[in-house]
Amino acid sequence: MDILRFRRLGFVFLVFFVFFAATHLGTPGRADPLLTFPLRIQGQEIRAEVANTPESRRQGLMFRPSLPDAAGMVFVFPEAGRHAMWMKDTTVPLSVAFIDGHGRILNIEDMAPYSEDTHQSAGPARYALEVNRGWFARHGIKPGARVEGLGRLPPAQ
C-alpha cells in the first residue's frame, strides 16, 4: 500500500511540474521576456520587443503562433551594415523594414513563414523592424519614412 501511495504522489508531482514548466518557462529557446518600447512611424505606434543581444537576434520571432497587429520586434545591430533576415522556424508572415542610424527606412521586404530565403538591407542598416506582413503597406509607410523612438532603445551587445 505504501508503494502505491508513493507512486500516486510521484505522479501528482510530475503533473504539477509539467504544468508549471508549460506555464512559466515561455517560448522554446527564450529564457526571459524581452523589453518592449514604443516606436512611431508617420503617426502609427508599434510596441516593439527589443532584440539587442546575439541570442535574442538569433531567436527573433521564431516559434510564435501569432503577433498582435500593433506589435513587432526591433533588432538592434552592433554596427551599421548590410544585414539580412530570414524566417526559419517563424510561423507568422512578416514584413521587415531595414532602418539606418538616423531612423530612415531604407527598404521594406515581405517574408514568408518558414522560408530560409534571405532579405537584405538596401544599404547600411543599424536596425530592422519586423511586424505582421502588410502592416507598413496598410499604413502607407514606404522607404524614406522616419522611425521615432530608436534613440531610447538599449544598445546592441
C-alpha positions in Angstrom: 0.0 0.0 0.0 2.8 2.4 0.8 4.4 1.9 -2.7 1.0 2.6 -4.4 0.7 5.9 -2.3 4.3 6.8 -3.2 3.6 6.3 -6.9 0.5 8.4 -6.8 2.4 11.2 -5.0 5.1 10.9 -7.7 2.5 11.1 -10.4 0.9 14.2 -8.8 4.4 15.8 -8.6 5.1 15.1 -12.2 1.8 16.6 -13.4 2.5 19.7 -11.3 6.0 20.1 -12.7 4.9 19.7 -16.3 2.1 22.3 -15.7 4.5 24.7 -14.0 7.1 24.3 -16.8 4.5 24.8 -19.6 3.0 28.0 -18.0 6.2 29.6 -16.6 9.0 28.9 -19.0 7.5 30.6 -22.0 8.5 30.2 -25.7 11.0 27.4 -26.6 14.5 28.8 -26.6 13.6 32.1 -24.9 14.7 32.4 -21.3 13.2 35.8 -20.4 10.6 38.1 -21.9 12.1 40.9 -23.9 11.7 44.6 -23.1 9.3 46.5 -25.2 9.4 50.1 -26.4 7.0 52.2 -28.3 8.1 53.3 -31.8 6.2 55.7 -34.1 6.2 55.9 -37.9 4.0 58.5 -39.6 1.7 58.8 -36.5 1.4 55.0 -36.2 2.6 53.4 -33.0 4.2 49.9 -32.7 5.0 48.3 -29.4 8.3 46.6 -30.3 10.2 43.9 -28.4 13.9 44.7 -28.4 16.4 42.1 -29.8 19.7 43.6 -28.9 21.8 40.6 -27.9 23.3 37.9 -30.1 20.9 35.4 -28.6 17.7 37.5 -29.0 18.6 38.5 -32.5 19.2 34.8 -33.4 15.8 33.8 -31.8 13.8 36.7 -33.3 10.1 35.8 -33.6 10.7 32.1 -34.1 8.0 29.7 -32.7 5.4 32.4 -32.1 1.9 31.3 -33.0 0.8 34.9 -33.7 1.7 38.6 -33.4 -0.7 41.4 -32.3 -1.4 43.9 -35.0 0.4 46.9 -33.4 3.3 44.8 -32.1 6.7 43.8 -33.6 10.3 43.2 -32.9 13.1 45.7 -33.4 16.6 44.3 -34.0 19.5 46.5 -32.8 22.7 45.7 -34.5 26.2 46.5 -33.0 27.1 48.4 -36.2 25.5 49.6 -39.4 25.9 47.1 -42.2 24.2 45.2 -45.0 22.2 43.0 -42.6 19.8 40.2 -43.7 16.8 38.4 -42.2 15.2 35.1 -42.8 12.1 33.2 -41.5 13.4 29.8 -40.4 11.1 28.4 -37.8 8.9 31.6 -37.9 5.2 30.8 -38.3 3.8 34.3 -38.8 4.1 36.1 -42.2 6.1 39.3 -41.6 7.3 42.4 -43.2 10.7 43.8 -42.3 11.9 47.4 -42.5 15.6 48.0 -42.6 16.5 51.3 -40.9 19.6 53.4 -41.0 21.4 55.0 -38.0 19.3 58.2 -38.5 16.0 56.4 -38.3 15.2 56.4 -42.0 13.7 53.3 -43.6 16.0 52.0 -46.3 13.7 49.3 -47.7 10.8 47.1 -46.7 10.6 43.4 -47.6 7.8 40.9 -47.2 8.8 37.5 -45.8 7.0 34.1 -45.9 6.8 31.7 -42.9 9.4 29.0 -42.6 11.4 30.4 -45.6 15.2 30.3 -45.5 15.3 33.0 -48.2 17.4 35.9 -47.1 16.1 39.5 -47.3 18.9 42.1 -47.2 19.0 45.8 -46.4 19.4 48.1 -49.3 22.2 50.0 -47.5 23.9 50.1 -44.2 21.2 49.4 -41.6 21.5 49.8 -37.8 18.1 48.4 -37.1 15.5 46.1 -38.5 11.8 46.2 -37.5 9.6 43.1 -38.1 5.8 43.5 -38.0 2.9 41.5 -39.4 3.1 41.2 -43.2 1.4 44.1 -44.9 1.4 46.4 -41.8 3.6 49.0 -43.5 1.6 49.0 -46.7 -1.7 49.3 -44.9 -0.4 52.5 -43.2 1.2 53.9 -46.3 4.7 53.6 -44.9 7.4 53.5 -47.5 11.2 53.7 -47.7 12.3 57.2 -46.6 9.9 57.3 -43.7 11.4 58.1 -40.3 11.1 55.8 -37.3 10.8 57.7 -34.0 11.9 56.3 -30.6 15.0 54.4 -31.7 17.2 56.6 -29.5 15.6 55.2 -26.4 16.4 51.6 -27.2 19.1 49.8 -25.2 22.3 49.5 -27.2 23.4 46.4 -29.1 25.5 43.8 -27.2 
